[in-house]
Amino acid sequence: MLQDRQRLGHLDLEASEMAIRAALHQIGGVLLEKLVNSDAGGYRGTQIDCGRGHRATFVEHRTNEILTALSPIPVRRAYYHCRDCQSGFLPKDEELDIVGTSWSPGVRRMMGRVGGQEPFRQGRRDLEELAGVVVKTKEVERVSEMLGVQVEAFGKQEREAILPNKVVPLLPSSVPELYIAIDATGVPVVPREAEARRGKGADGKAKTREAKIGCVFTQTQVDAEGYPIRDPDSTSYVAAIERAEAFGPRIYAEAIRRGLGQAKKVIVLGDGGPWIWGISELYFPNATEIVDIYHARQYLADLSKVVYGLTSARSKAWAAAHSDQLDDGDVEAVITSMERLRPRGPKVRKAIRKAIAYFDTNAERMRYAEFRRQGLFVGSGVVEAGCKIMGLRLKQSGMRWTVRGANAIIALRCCQISGRWEEFWELRSVG
């Protein structure tokens, strides 16, 4: 570096700091290696309990190279074999949390962090540039999916404890307004995962599977104009590619964990899909149900285009006028206007009938003026944002998932954006 300074006439700061970082990683790796191997490889005597009531015999010391956040290091471990179980094990691997892996817990944690946020290839590059950790793209994928499976298992165990009321979450005495917002988004999958499923394309074949997503958040105040304010850092997400029957208990358990039993008012937000209100009726029977106002407005806009044409000025005027009625919660007036339309052709007639049924079914969920008077949210922007977050991770160009792989990354992503990554990692280490 000094020679470069003399040659260039100045210090190349970037090159210098990266070179020093690499050198310090190597030094740290040497120190870590000495620390890790200072226990005689975890040797516990000639015989130890195998964990199944038998005696396992010491065979030899075996060395395995582990990639750590500093550098690769050799780890010397005592290997024991149980004749009765016909299996061997290395107690030191369990102590260091490196059973069946060549990556340290610190490296696996970093791989899971990037794998849950960005494409695996980009995550590999970021690990190398930001942390000096060099791994393969496939390794980032494998570790991320493994951790996602562990996150899902952690969530399942939590649900099994919460739903039968075995565990009572430690929460404040009351929660003013608790919102449950539910939506769905398509995830591109490999062909075998979409077989025998109908799609929207011209060939009628499905190319995606529906991931159901729900979020829970709280509200304690409104602003000076009476608009609701979401409590900071109060949003948690759950999601999975699964049927509504399976998703219902998932979002219900999350709502309990977040204070459903202490909530003064419970609000369910959705786009009007019958499956959403089916979950609401079953798990949140006393909730105030609200159809997302932006979805309802879009329904009006789409209908006006079918009736009057995509670019018609009359289409825009009709949609705007009835959006105002909708904002006032006057759903009956909106329906009356639809009934007065004179359709030209069966396609338009079918669209009008469908729209009338939609607004008639959801009329009490569209009393927006009254909901606003109560200081409630009438839009499901939070869960829509969650769908976009999932889309940014799962729906980029060229991505095709298996359901198992997608669900693993979905679980990992939800854990991270819900602020539970540290909690999961600590509980995982204890377990």
Beta strands, then each sheet from edge to edge (+ up, - down):
strand 1: 47-49
strand 2: 55-67
strand 3: 72-82
strand 4: 87-89
strand 5: 175-188
strand 6: 208-222
strand 7: 228-230
strand 8: 236-240
strand 9: 263-270
strand 10: 288-291
sheet 1: 1+ 2- 3+ 4-
sheet 2: 7+ 6- 5+ 9+ 10+
sheet 3: 7+ 6- 8+
end
